[in-house]
Amino acid sequence: MSLDPNEIYVISSAIASAQTVILRPESVSDKKEPVLTVETTSQPKWRLHETKPGSHTYIVALADNDSRRLFVENNLLWLVTTDKGTEFSIEPAGVNLYRLHIPDENKVARANTGKQVDIAVEDGTTKEQWYFTVWHHG
C-alpha cells in the first residue's frame, strides 16, 4: 500500500498494540520536544509532505501545525518548529508496516517504549516498524 500525502495519519509502533503505543511529542509547544513511544489515548495526527513527486521521501509534520516537523539531531527524533524538517524515505516493512528510513544512510527510526525514538542502524526488528493509519474524522 502506498501512502497518500493528501491523507492525515496516526503513526503507531509495531512493538505493541497499534491503538496504544504511538509516535507522540512529549508536550505541545513551540519548543524543541523529544518524540516518545508511549501508551496514550491522545493520538497526534501527522501529514506527509512528499519532497519530490514519486520519490516516496517525505517531511513529516503535525497535521494541526504544519511548521512543527520531525527532525533528527544526535541520533534522536525531535519535533521542532522549522520550514525544513528531516527527509524520510518511508518504505514497506511488512503487511501495512513501514520503516522511517534516512535516505543515503543505513539508519531508521526505532521505537523504545516509554523513551525517545532513536535513529540507529537498521536491524530488521519490530522496533523499526510503524503503522501509518489513515485518520477518519467525523
N, CA, C and O atoms as a MOPAC input file, in Angstrom:
PM7 MOZYME 1SCF
protein

 N      0.83800 1    -1.18200 1     0.00000 1
 C      0.00000 1     0.00000 1     0.00000 1
 C      0.87700 1     1.23800 1     0.00000 1
 O      1.82200 1     1.34700 1     0.78100 1
 N      0.56100 1     2.14500 1    -0.86400 1
 C      1.28700 1     3.39800 1    -0.98300 1
 C      0.66600 1     4.44000 1    -0.05800 1
 O     -0.55300 1     4.48200 1     0.11000 1
 N      1.49800 1     5.27200 1     0.53400 1
 C      0.98500 1     6.33000 1     1.40300 1
 C      0.55400 1     7.52200 1     0.56100 1
 O      1.18500 1     7.83700 1    -0.44800 1
 N     -0.51200 1     8.17800 1     0.97100 1
 C     -1.09600 1     9.29000 1     0.23300 1
 C     -0.83500 1    10.59500 1     0.98100 1
 O     -1.33500 1    10.76900 1     2.09200 1
 N     -0.05800 1    11.52100 1     0.39700 1
 C      0.22300 1    12.79100 1     1.06200 1
 C     -1.02700 1    13.63900 1     1.31400 1
 O     -0.96300 1    14.61400 1     2.06300 1
 N     -2.14700 1    13.28900 1     0.71100 1
 C     -3.39000 1    14.03100 1     0.94100 1
 C     -4.13400 1    13.56400 1     2.19000 1
 O     -5.10000 1    14.19900 1     2.61400 1
 N     -3.68600 1    12.45800 1     2.77700 1
 C     -4.33700 1    11.91100 1     3.96800 1
 C     -3.67300 1    12.43200 1     5.24000 1
 O     -2.56200 1    12.96000 1     5.20800 1
 N     -4.37500 1    12.27400 1     6.34900 1
 C     -3.83300 1    12.54600 1     7.67500 1
 C     -3.65800 1    11.19200 1     8.35100 1
 O     -4.54300 1    10.34000 1     8.27600 1
 N     -2.50900 1    10.99100 1     9.01600 1
 C     -2.17900 1     9.69100 1     9.59700 1
 C     -1.96000 1     9.76400 1    11.10300 1
 O     -1.54200 1    10.78600 1    11.64600 1
 N     -2.25800 1     8.64300 1    11.75800 1
 C     -1.78200 1     8.37300 1    13.10600 1
 C     -0.63400 1     7.38700 1    12.90400 1
 O     -0.79700 1     6.38100 1    12.21300 1
 N      0.52200 1     7.66700 1    13.50000 1
 C      1.68500 1     6.79900 1    13.35000 1
 C      1.87800 1     6.04500 1    14.65700 1
 O      2.04100 1     6.64900 1    15.71700 1
 N      1.85800 1     4.71700 1    14.57000 1
 C      1.98700 1     3.90000 1    15.77700 1
 C      3.05600 1     2.83500 1    15.58200 1
 O      3.29400 1     2.36700 1    14.46800 1
 N      3.68400 1     2.47100 1    16.66600 1
 C      4.75200 1     1.48600 1    16.63300 1
 C      4.19400 1     0.07000 1    16.56400 1
 O      3.11200 1    -0.20600 1    17.08300 1
 N      4.93600 1    -0.82000 1    15.92300 1
 C      4.54800 1    -2.23000 1    15.85100 1
 C      4.99300 1    -3.01100 1    17.08300 1
 O      4.71100 1    -4.20600 1    17.17500 1
 N      5.68300 1    -2.37100 1    18.03800 1
 C      6.18900 1    -3.12200 1    19.19600 1
 C      5.10700 1    -3.47700 1    20.19800 1
 O      5.34100 1    -4.28300 1    21.09900 1
 N      3.92900 1    -2.89100 1    20.05800 1
 C      2.80600 1    -3.20700 1    20.95500 1
 C      1.51700 1    -2.87300 1    20.22600 1
 O      1.52800 1    -2.65500 1    19.01400 1
 N      0.43400 1    -2.83000 1    20.93300 1
 C     -0.86700 1    -2.54300 1    20.33100 1
 C     -0.83600 1    -1.25400 1    19.53000 1
 O     -0.41000 1    -0.21400 1    20.03100 1
 N     -1.28200 1    -1.32200 1    18.30300 1
 C     -1.28800 1    -0.13800 1    17.43900 1
 C     -2.18700 1     0.95600 1    17.97600 1
 O     -2.03300 1     2.12100 1    17.61000 1
 N     -3.11200 1     0.60300 1    18.82800 1
 C     -4.02000 1     1.61000 1    19.37500 1
 C     -3.41400 1     2.36100 1    20.56200 1
 O     -3.90100 1     3.43400 1    20.91800 1
 N     -2.36700 1     1.82300 1    21.17900 1
 C     -1.88100 1     2.46300 1    22.39800 1
 C     -0.46200 1     2.99800 1    22.33300 1
 O     -0.17200 1     3.99800 1    22.98900 1
 N      0.41400 1     2.40000 1    21.59500 1
 C      1.79500 1     2.87500 1    21.56600 1
 C      2.00700 1     3.65800 1    20.28200 1
 O      1.98000 1     3.10400 1    19.18300 1
 N      2.21700 1     4.95500 1    20.44300 1
 C      2.24200 1     5.81800 1    19.27000 1
 C      3.44100 1     6.74500 1    19.27600 1
 O      4.08800 1     6.95400 1    20.30300 1
 N      3.71800 1     7.29000 1    18.11100 1
 C      4.73600 1     8.31200 1    17.96400 1
 C      4.11500 1     9.61400 1    18.43200 1
 O      3.15800 1    10.09800 1    17.82900 1
 N      4.65300 1    10.18900 1    19.50800 1
 C      3.98700 1    11.31100 1    20.15900 1
 C      5.00100 1    12.31300 1    20.69300 1
 O      5.98200 1    11.91900 1    21.32500 1
 N      4.77800 1    13.61400 1    20.44700 1
 C      5.64400 1    14.60600 1    21.08200 1
 C      5.39600 1    14.59600 1    22.58500 1
 O      4.28700 1    14.30900 1    23.03600 1
 N      6.42900 1    14.91000 1    23.35300 1
 C      6.29900 1    14.88800 1    24.81000 1
 C      5.26800 1    15.89700 1    25.29100 1
 O      4.53200 1    15.62300 1    26.23900 1
 N      5.20400 1    17.04800 1    24.66000 1
 C      4.20800 1    18.06100 1    25.01200 1
 C      3.92400 1    18.89000 1    23.77300 1
 O      4.57700 1    18.72600 1    22.74200 1
 N      2.96200 1    19.77000 1    23.87600 1
 C      2.61300 1    20.61200 1    22.73200 1
 C      3.07800 1    22.02700 1    23.03400 1
 O      2.55500 1    22.68700 1    23.93200 1
 N      4.05300 1    22.47800 1    22.28600 1
 C      4.57400 1    23.83200 1    22.44700 1
 C      5.33000 1    24.19200 1    21.18200 1
 O      5.36100 1    23.41200 1    20.23000 1
 N      5.93100 1    25.35600 1    21.16700 1
 C      6.75900 1    25.74700 1    20.03000 1
 C      8.22400 1    25.39800 1    20.25300 1
 O      9.06700 1    25.67700 1    19.40100 1
 N      8.52700 1    24.79200 1    21.38900 1
 C      9.89900 1    24.43300 1    21.71500 1
 C     10.27000 1    23.11800 1    21.05000 1
 O      9.41100 1    22.37500 1    20.57400 1
 N     11.56600 1    22.84800 1    21.02900 1
 C     12.06400 1    21.55700 1    20.56000 1
 C     11.64700 1    20.51100 1    21.59000 1
 O     11.99600 1    20.62500 1    22.76500 1
 N     10.90500 1    19.49700 1    21.15900 1
 C     10.37400 1    18.47600 1    22.06400 1
 C     10.82400 1    17.09000 1    21.61700 1
 O     10.83800 1    16.80300 1    20.42000 1
 N     11.19500 1    16.22000 1    22.57200 1
 C     11.51800 1    14.84600 1    22.19400 1
 C     10.27000 1    14.10800 1    21.72900 1
 O      9.17400 1    14.35300 1    22.23400 1
 N     10.43500 1    13.21300 1    20.77300 1
 C      9.33100 1    12.37500 1    20.30500 1
 C      9.48400 1    11.02100 1    20.98200 1
 O     10.52000 1    10.36600 1    20.86600 1
 N      8.42900 1    10.61000 1    21.69600 1
 C      8.46700 1     9.41500 1    22.52800 1
 C      7.57000 1     8.32100 1    21.97400 1
 O      6.68500 1     8.58100 1    21.15800 1
 N      7.80600 1     7.10000 1    22.42300 1
 C      6.89400 1     5.99300 1    22.16500 1
 C      6.24100 1     5.68200 1    23.50100 1
 O      6.86600 1     5.08700 1    24.37900 1
 N      4.98100 1     6.08500 1    23.65800 1
 C      4.29700 1     5.94300 1    24.94500 1
 C      2.88900 1     5.41800 1    24.73900 1
 O      2.32100 1     5.52800 1    23.65300 1
 N      2.33600 1     4.84800 1    25.79500 1
 C      0.93900 1     4.42900 1    25.77000 1
 C      0.08200 1     5.63400 1    26.11100 1
 O      0.29400 1     6.28600 1    27.13300 1
 N     -0.88600 1     5.92700 1    25.25500 1
 C     -1.72900 1     7.09900 1    25.45900 1
 C     -3.00000 1     6.96100 1    24.64400 1
 O     -3.05600 1     6.18600 1    23.68900 1
 N     -4.00500 1     7.70400 1    25.02000 1
 C     -5.22500 1     7.74900 1    24.21400 1
 C     -5.24000 1     8.99600 1    23.34000 1
 O     -6.08800 1     9.12900 1    22.45700 1
 N     -4.30900 1     9.90500 1    23.58400 1
 C     -4.18800 1    11.11700 1    22.77600 1
 C     -3.34300 1    10.79500 1    21.55000 1
 O     -2.15500 1    10.49800 1    21.67500 1
 N     -3.94000 1    10.85000 1    20.38200 1
 C     -3.23500 1    10.45200 1    19.17200 1
 C     -2.95200 1    11.64700 1    18.27600 1
 O     -3.86300 1    12.14700 1    17.61600 1
 N     -1.70300 1    12.12000 1    18.23900 1
 C     -1.37600 1    13.20800 1    17.32400 1
 C     -1.60100 1    12.76100 1    15.88200 1
 O     -1.41600 1    11.59300 1    15.54300 1
 N     -1.99400 1    13.69300 1    15.05900 1
 C     -2.20700 1    13.41700 1    13.64500 1
 C     -1.05200 1    14.03200 1    12.86500 1
 O     -0.54900 1    15.10300 1    13.20500 1
 N     -0.64200 1    13.32800 1    11.80900 1
 C      0.53100 1    13.72600 1    11.03400 1
 C      0.18500 1    13.84700 1     9.55500 1
 O     -0.66600 1    13.12200 1     9.04000 1
 N      0.85500 1    14.77000 1     8.88500 1
 C      0.77100 1    14.92200 1     7.42600 1
 C      2.12900 1    14.58200 1     6.82300 1
 O      3.17300 1    14.80000 1     7.43700 1
 N      2.09200 1    14.04800 1     5.61800 1
 C      3.30800 1    13.73300 1     4.87900 1
 C      3.44400 1    14.70900 1     3.72100 1
 O      2.51200 1    14.87700 1     2.93400 1
 N      4.59000 1    15.34600 1     3.61500 1
 C      4.86200 1    16.25500 1     2.50300 1
 C      5.92700 1    15.60500 1     1.62600 1
 O      7.10100 1    15.55500 1     1.99400 1
 N      5.50800 1    15.10900 1     0.46300 1
 C      6.45600 1    14.44400 1    -0.42900 1
 C      7.44400 1    15.47300 1    -0.96400 1
 O      7.04300 1    16.51700 1    -1.47800 1
 N      8.73800 1    15.17600 1    -0.84300 1
 C      9.75500 1    16.15200 1    -1.23000 1
 C      9.88800 1    16.27700 1    -2.74500 1
 O     10.12300 1    17.37100 1    -3.25800 1
 N      9.73800 1    15.16100 1    -3.46500 1
 C      9.74400 1    15.16000 1    -4.92900 1
 C      8.68200 1    14.17000 1    -5.37500 1
 O      8.64500 1    13.05000 1    -4.86400 1
 N      7.81400 1    14.54400 1    -6.31000 1
 C      6.74700 1    13.63300 1    -6.74500 1
 C      7.29200 1    12.25200 1    -7.13700 1
 O      8.23700 1    12.14000 1    -7.91800 1
 N      6.67800 1    11.21500 1    -6.57900 1
 C      7.06400 1     9.84600 1    -6.89100 1
 C      8.29900 1     9.34200 1    -6.17200 1
 O      8.70900 1     8.20100 1    -6.38600 1
 N      8.90400 1    10.16600 1    -5.32200 1
 C     10.15700 1     9.78300 1    -4.66000 1
 C      9.95200 1     8.92000 1    -3.42300 1
 O     10.87300 1     8.22600 1    -2.99100 1
 N      8.74700 1     8.95600 1    -2.84500 1
 C      8.44500 1     8.27100 1    -1.58300 1
 C      9.33700 1     8.77100 1    -0.44500 1
 O      9.56800 1     8.06200 1     0.53400 1
 N      9.83300 1    10.00000 1    -0.58800 1
 C     10.54700 1    10.65900 1     0.50400 1
 C      9.68700 1    11.81300 1     0.98600 1
 O      9.11200 1    12.56100 1     0.19400 1
 N      9.61200 1    11.94000 1     2.31400 1
 C      8.65000 1    12.86300 1     2.91300 1
 C      9.25000 1    13.64400 1     4.07600 1
 O     10.18200 1    13.19400 1     4.74200 1
 N      8.69000 1    14.81700 1     4.29600 1
 C      8.84000 1    15.55800 1     5.53300 1
 C      7.56500 1    15.25000 1     6.32100 1
 O      6.47000 1    15.32000 1     5.76300 1
 N      7.68800 1    14.90900 1     7.61200 1
 C      6.53700 1    14.55000 1     8.44100 1
 C      6.24000 1    15.71400 1     9.38100 1
 O      7.10600 1    16.13800 1    10.14600 1
 N      4.99400 1    16.23600 1     9.31800 1
 C      4.59700 1    17.39800 1    10.11800 1
 C      3.30300 1    17.11100 1    10.86400 1
 O      2.49900 1    16.28100 1    10.44300 1
 N      3.11400 1    17.81500 1    11.98500 1
 C      1.83900 1    17.71800 1    12.69300 1
 C      0.73100 1    18.22900 1    11.78400 1
 O      0.90000 1    19.24800 1    11.11500 1
 N     -0.38300 1    17.54300 1    11.75400 1
 C     -1.49200 1    17.93400 1    10.87400 1
 C     -2.08100 1    19.28000 1    11.26900 1
 O     -2.53400 1    20.03000 1    10.40500 1
 N     -2.08000 1    19.59900 1    12.56700 1
 C     -2.70100 1    20.85000 1    13.00700 1
 C     -1.71100 1    22.00400 1    13.16000 1
 O     -2.09800 1    23.09800 1    13.56900 1
 N     -0.43400 1    21.77100 1    12.83600 1
 C      0.56700 1    22.83500 1    12.87400 1
 C      1.69600 1    22.44000 1    11.93500 1
 O      2.66900 1    21.81200 1    12.35300 1
 N      1.56400 1    22.80600 1    10.67600 1
 C      2.46800 1    22.35000 1     9.62700 1
 C      3.92400 1    22.75700 1     9.84700 1
 O      4.82200 1    22.13400 1     9.28100 1
 N      4.17400 1    23.77500 1    10.64500 1
 C      5.55700 1    24.19500 1    10.88000 1
 C      6.24900 1    23.34000 1    11.94400 1
 O      7.45600 1    23.47200 1    12.15000 1
 N      5.49700 1    22.46300 1    12.62200 1
 C      6.07000 1    21.54500 1    13.61800 1
 C      6.38800 1    20.22600 1    12.91300 1
 O      5.48700 1    19.47500 1    12.53900 1
 N      7.68500 1    19.95700 1    12.73900 1
 C      8.11500 1    18.83600 1    11.90600 1
 C      9.09900 1    17.93200 1    12.63100 1
 O      9.80100 1    18.35100 1    13.55200 1
 N      9.13000 1    16.66400 1    12.18200 1
 C     10.09400 1    15.72600 1    12.73500 1
 C     11.49100 1    16.10300 1    12.25200 1
 O     11.69700 1    16.44100 1    11.08600 1
 N     12.44200 1    16.03500 1    13.17800 1
 C     13.81200 1    16.46100 1    12.90700 1
 C     14.75900 1    15.52800 1    13.65300 1
 O     14.54600 1    15.22800 1    14.82800 1
 N     15.79900 1    15.07300 1    12.97100 1
 C     16.78700 1    14.19200 1    13.59000 1
 C     17.99600 1    15.01800 1    14.00600 1
 O     18.56300 1    15.77200 1    13.21500 1
 N     18.37600 1    14.85200 1    15.28000 1
 C     19.57500 1    15.51100 1    15.80300 1
 C     20.21100 1    14.58400 1    16.82500 1
 O     19.53700 1    14.07400 1    17.71900 1
 N     21.51600 1    14.37000 1    16.68800 1
 C     22.25700 1    13.48900 1    17.60300 1
 C     21.61000 1    12.10400 1    17.71700 1
 O     21.53400 1    11.53100 1    18.80300 1
 N     21.15100 1    11.58100 1    16.58700 1
 C     20.54300 1    10.24400 1    16.50800 1
 C     19.30200 1    10.07800 1    17.37100 1
 O     18.99700 1     8.97600 1    17.82600 1
 N     18.58200 1    11.18400 1    17.59800 1
 C     17.29900 1    11.15200 1    18.29800 1
 C     16.26800 1    11.89500 1    17.47000 1
 O     16.61000 1    12.77400 1    16.67900 1
 N     14.99300 1    11.53600 1    17.65600 1
 C     13.90900 1    12.16500 1    16.90800 1
 C     13.26800 1    13.25200 1    17.75600 1
 O     12.89700 1    13.02700 1    18.90800 1
 N     13.14500 1    14.44100 1    17.16200 1
 C     12.60200 1    15.62300 1    17.83600 1
 C     11.46400 1    16.19000 1    17.01400 1
 O     11.35400 1    15.93000 1    15.81600 1
 N     10.62200 1    16.96400 1    17.66600 1
 C      9.60600 1    17.76400 1    16.99200 1
 C     10.03600 1    19.21200 1    17.15600 1
 O     10.16600 1    19.70300 1    18.27800 1
 N     10.25900 1    19.89900 1    16.03600 1
 C     10.74600 1    21.27600 1    16.08600 1
 C      9.91800 1    22.15800 1    15.16600 1
 O      9.26100 1    21.67300 1    14.24500 1
 N      9.96000 1    23.45200 1    15.42600 1
 C      9.34600 1    24.42100 1    14.52700 1
 C     10.40000 1    24.78500 1    13.49100 1
 O     11.43100 1    25.36800 1    13.82600 1
 N     10.13900 1    24.44200 1    12.23600 1
 C     11.10800 1    24.67100 1    11.17300 1
 C     10.39700 1    24.66500 1     9.82900 1
 O      9.28900 1    24.14100 1     9.71100 1
 N     11.02700 1    25.24000 1     8.82600 1
 C     10.46800 1    25.16400 1     7.47600 1
 C     11.09400 1    24.00700 1     6.69900 1
 O     10.77500 1    23.81100 1     5.52600 1
 N     11.98300 1    23.23800 1     7.33800 1
 C     12.65300 1    22.13600 1     6.65900 1
 C     12.22300 1    20.78100 1     7.20500 1
 O     11.40300 1    20.10900 1     6.57900 1
 N     12.74200 1    20.36600 1     8.33400 1
 C     12.47300 1    19.02800 1     8.84600 1
 C     13.39400 1    18.01300 1     8.19200 1
 O     14.04400 1    18.31000 1     7.19000 1
 N     13.44900 1    16.82000 1     8.75800 1
 C     14.28000 1    15.75200 1     8.20600 1
 C     13.49000 1    14.99800 1     7.14800 1
 O     12.30900 1    14.70000 1     7.32400 1
 N     14.15500 1    14.69900 1     6.06200 1
 C     13.53100 1    13.93600 1     4.97800 1
 C     13.65000 1    12.44400 1     5.29800 1
 O     14.73100 1    11.94700 1     5.61400 1
 N     12.51900 1    11.74400 1     5.20900 1
 C     12.47600 1    10.29900 1     5.44200 1
 C     12.02000 1     9.59000 1     4.17700 1
 O     11.12700 1    10.06200 1     3.47300 1
 N     12.64000 1     8.46000 1     3.89800 1
 C     12.13100 1     7.54100 1     2.89800 1
 C     11.23100 1     6.57700 1     3.66800 1
 O     11.70600 1     5.83300 1     4.52700 1
 N      9.94200 1     6.58800 1     3.36300 1
 C      9.00000 1     5.72600 1     4.08800 1
 C      8.79300 1     4.47800 1     3.23900 1
 O      8.15400 1     4.51500 1     2.18700 1
 N      9.35800 1     3.36300 1     3.73000 1
 C      9.45900 1     2.14000 1     2.93600 1
 C      8.64600 1     1.00700 1     3.54700 1
 O      8.52900 1     0.92200 1     4.76900 1
 N      8.07900 1     0.12800 1     2.70600 1
 C      7.34700 1    -1.03300 1     3.22100 1
 C      8.24200 1    -1.89800 1     4.11200 1
 O      9.41600 1    -2.11300 1     3.80900 1
 N      7.66200 1    -2.39500 1     5.22900 1
 C      8.41400 1    -3.24100 1     6.16600 1
 C      7.57800 1    -4.44000 1     6.60600 1
 O      7.85600 1    -5.04200 1     7.64300 1
 N      6.56300 1    -4.78600 1     5.82900 1
 C      5.65700 1    -5.87300 1     6.18000 1
 C      4.24300 1    -5.48400 1     5.80200 1
 O      4.02700 1    -4.44700 1     5.17600 1
 N      3.27700 1    -6.31000 1     6.17800 1
 C      1.88000 1    -6.03900 1     5.85400 1
 C      1.41700 1    -4.80600 1     6.62800 1
 O      1.36700 1    -4.81900 1     7.85800 1
 N      1.08100 1    -3.74900 1     5.90400 1
 C      0.64400 1    -2.47000 1     6.48300 1
 C      1.67700 1    -1.84400 1     7.41700 1
 O      1.32300 1    -1.01200 1     8.25200 1
 N      2.93000 1    -2.22200 1     7.29200 1
 C      4.01100 1    -1.67900 1     8.12100 1
 C      5.02100 1    -0.93700 1     7.25500 1
 O      5.22900 1    -1.26200 1     6.08600 1
 N      5.64300 1     0.07300 1     7.86700 1
 C      6.62100 1     0.89400 1     7.16000 1
 C      7.82400 1     1.15700 1     8.04800 1
 O      7.75600 1     1.04000 1     9.27200 1
 N      8.93200 1     1.51800 1     7.40100 1
 C     10.12700 1     1.98300 1     8.10500 1
 C     10.32100 1     3.45500 1     7.77700 1
 O     10.09500 1     3.88100 1     6.64400 1
 N     10.73900 1     4.22700 1     8.76600 1
 C     11.13200 1     5.62300 1     8.55700 1
 C     12.64800 1     5.60100 1     8.38200 1
 O     13.39900 1     5.61400 1     9.35700 1
 N     13.08200 1     5.56900 1     7.13000 1
 C     14.48700 1     5.38800 1     6.77600 1
 C     15.10300 1     6.73400 1     6.41900 1
 O     14.46900 1     7.55400 1     5.75500 1
 N     16.33500 1     6.96300 1     6.85900 1
 C     17.06200 1     8.17300 1     6.48400 1
 C     17.70700 1     7.90100 1     5.12300 1
 O     18.56100 1     7.02100 1     5.01800 1
 N     17.31000 1     8.64800 1     4.06700 1
 C     17.88100 1     8.40300 1     2.74400 1
 C     19.41200 1     8.50600 1     2.75600 1
 O     19.98400 1     9.34000 1     3.45800 1
 N     20.05000 1     7.65900 1     1.98000 1
 C     21.50400 1     7.62200 1     1.82300 1
 C     22.24000 1     7.21400 1     3.09700 1
 O     23.46000 1     7.35400 1     3.17700 1
 N     21.51500 1     6.71400 1     4.08700 1
 C     22.13700 1     6.19400 1     5.30500 1
 C     21.48700 1     4.84800 1     5.60200 1
 O     20.39600 1     4.55800 1     5.11100 1
 N     22.14400 1     4.04900 1     6.38700 1
 C     21.61300 1     2.74700 1     6.77400 1
 C     20.94600 1     2.85500 1     8.14500 1
 O     21.09800 1     1.97100 1     8.98800 1
 N     20.19400 1     3.96700 1     8.36300 1
 C     19.58800 1     4.22700 1     9.66600 1
 C     18.08200 1     4.41100 1     9.54500 1
 O     17.57100 1     4.88500 1     8.53000 1
 N     17.38100 1     4.02000 1    10.61600 1
 C     15.92500 1     4.11400 1    10.66800 1
 C     15.49000 1     4.61600 1    12.04700 1
 O     16.25600 1     4.57200 1    13.01000 1
 N     14.23200 1     5.09800 1    12.12100 1
 C     13.64300 1     5.48600 1    13.40500 1
 C     13.21400 1     4.22200 1    14.13100 1
 O     12.57000 1     3.35200 1    13.54500 1
 N     13.57800 1     4.11800 1    15.42600 1
 C     13.25800 1     2.93000 1    16.22100 1
 C     12.49200 1     3.31600 1    17.47900 1
 O     12.86000 1     4.25000 1    18.19100 1
 N     11.42600 1     2.57900 1    17.73300 1
 C     10.61400 1     2.80400 1    18.93300 1
 C     11.30800 1     2.22100 1    20.15400 1
 O     11.95300 1     1.17400 1    20.09100 1
 N     11.15700 1     2.92300 1    21.25600 1
 C     11.66600 1     2.47800 1    22.55500 1
 C     10.57500 1     2.79400 1    23.56000 1
 O     10.42100 1     3.95000 1    23.95200 1
 N      9.81300 1     1.79700 1    23.98600 1
 C      8.65000 1     2.03700 1    24.83300 1
 C      9.00300 1     2.91600 1    26.02400 1
 O      9.90300 1     2.60200 1    26.80300 1
 N      8.27000 1     4.03200 1    26.15200 1
 C      8.46300 1     4.96100 1    27.25500 1
 C      9.65100 1     5.87300 1    27.10400 1
 O      9.93600 1     6.66700 1    28.00100 1
 N     10.35400 1     5.78100 1    25.98900 1
 C     11.56500 1     6.57700 1    25.78600 1
 C     11.51000 1     7.28300 1    24.44100 1
 O     10.60900 1     7.06800 1    23.63000 1
 N     12.50800 1     8.13300 1    24.23700 1
 C     12.59000 1     8.87700 1    22.98800 1
 C     12.90200 1     7.93900 1    21.82200 1
 O     13.67900 1     6.99400 1    21.95600 1
 N     12.28600 1     8.21900 1    20.68600 1
 C     12.55600 1     7.47400 1    19.45900 1
 C     13.99400 1     7.77100 1    19.04600 1
 O     14.40300 1     8.93100 1    18.99700 1
 N     14.76000 1     6.72000 1    18.74900 1
 C     16.13400 1     6.95200 1    18.32400 1
 C     16.30600 1     6.60400 1    16.85300 1
 O     15.44800 1     5.98400 1    16.22600 1
 N     17.44400 1     7.02500 1    16.33400 1
 C     17.80800 1     6.75700 1    14.94800 1
 C     19.04200 1     5.86800 1    15.00700 1
 O     20.06700 1     6.26300 1    15.56400 1
 N     18.95000 1     4.66300 1    14.43300 1
 C     20.04900 1     3.70600 1    14.54500 1
 C     20.13300 1     2.86600 1    13.27600 1
 O     19.24100 1     2.89600 1    12.42800 1
 N     21.21700 1     2.12300 1    13.16800 1
 C     21.41300 1     1.22500 1    12.03200 1
 C     20.27200 1     0.21900 1    12.01200 1
 O     19.91300 1    -0.35600 1    13.03900 1
 N     19.70600 1     0.01700 1    10.82400 1
 C     18.58300 1    -0.91500 1    10.71000 1
 C     19.03800 1    -2.33500 1    11.03900 1
 O     20.13700 1    -2.75600 1    10.67700 1
 N     18.15200 1    -3.06800 1    11.74200 1
 C     18.48000 1    -4.44500 1    12.10500 1
 C     17.32900 1    -5.41400 1    11.84000 1
 O     17.42400 1    -6.59700 1    12.16400 1
 N     16.23500 1    -4.90700 1    11.24600 1
 C     15.12200 1    -5.77000 1    10.87500 1
 C     14.18300 1    -6.14200 1    12.00600 1
 O     13.31400 1    -6.99400 1    11.82100 1
 N     14.33000 1    -5.53000 1    13.17500 1
 C     13.46900 1    -5.86700 1    14.30900 1
 C     12.16100 1    -5.08100 1    14.26900 1
 O     12.01600 1    -4.11800 1    13.51600 1
 N     11.22300 1    -5.51000 1    15.09200 1
 C      9.91600 1    -4.86400 1    15.18500 1
 C     10.03600 1    -3.41500 1    15.63800 1
 O      9.17100 1    -2.60100 1    15.31600 1
 N     11.08800 1    -3.07700 1    16.37600 1
 C     11.27400 1    -1.70600 1    16.87700 1
 C     11.30600 1    -0.67300 1    15.75300 1
 O     11.00000 1     0.49700 1    15.98100 1
 N     11.67100 1    -1.09200 1    14.55100 1
 C     11.77700 1    -0.14100 1    13.44500 1
 C     10.58100 1    -0.20000 1    12.48900 1
 O     10.64000 1     0.34300 1    11.38600 1
 N      9.50800 1    -0.85300 1    12.90700 1
 C      8.30600 1    -0.96100 1    12.08000 1
 C      7.20300 1    -0.06800 1    12.63200 1
 O      6.97400 1    -0.01500 1    13.84100 1
 N      6.52400 1     0.63200 1    11.72900 1
 C      5.49100 1     1.60300 1    12.10100 1
 C      4.23900 1     1.40800 1    11.26300 1
 O      4.30800 1     1.14000 1    10.06400 1
 N      3.09200 1     1.54800 1    11.92100 1
 C      1.80900 1     1.59200 1    11.21600 1
 C      1.50400 1     3.05000 1    10.88300 1
 O      1.69400 1     3.93600 1    11.71600 1
 N      1.03700 1     3.29000 1     9.68200 1
 C      0.51500 1     4.59600 1     9.28200 1
 C     -0.97100 1     4.38200 1     9.04000 1
 O     -1.36400 1     3.87400 1     7.99000 1
 N     -1.78900 1     4.76300 1     9.99600 1
 C     -3.23000 1     4.54100 1     9.92600 1
 C     -3.91700 1     5.82700 1     9.51200 1
 O     -3.74200 1     6.86800 1    10.14500 1
 N     -4.70400 1     5.75100 1     8.44000 1
 C     -5.44300 1     6.93800 1     7.99000 1
 C     -6.43300 1     7.33000 1     9.06900 1
 O     -7.20300 1     6.50000 1     9.55200 1
 N     -6.40900 1     8.60100 1     9.44400 1
 C     -7.31800 1     9.12600 1    10.46000 1
 C     -8.63400 1     9.49300 1     9.79000 1
 O     -8.67300 1    10.30800 1     8.86900 1
 N     -9.69900 1     8.88400 1    10.26400 1
 C    -11.04500 1     9.17900 1     9.75400 1
 C    -11.74600 1    10.05900 1    10.76400 1
 O    -12.11800 1     9.59400 1    11.84100 1
 N    -11.92900 1    11.31800 1    10.43200 1
 C    -12.60100 1    12.24900 1    11.33600 1
 C    -14.08700 1    12.28400 1    11.02400 1
 O    -14.52400 1    11.97100 1     9.91600 1
 N    -14.83700 1    12.66800 1    12.02200 1
 C    -16.26000 1    12.81600 1    11.76300 1
 C    -17.11500 1    12.14900 1    12.71500 1
 O    -18.33800 1    12.20700 1    12.59300 1

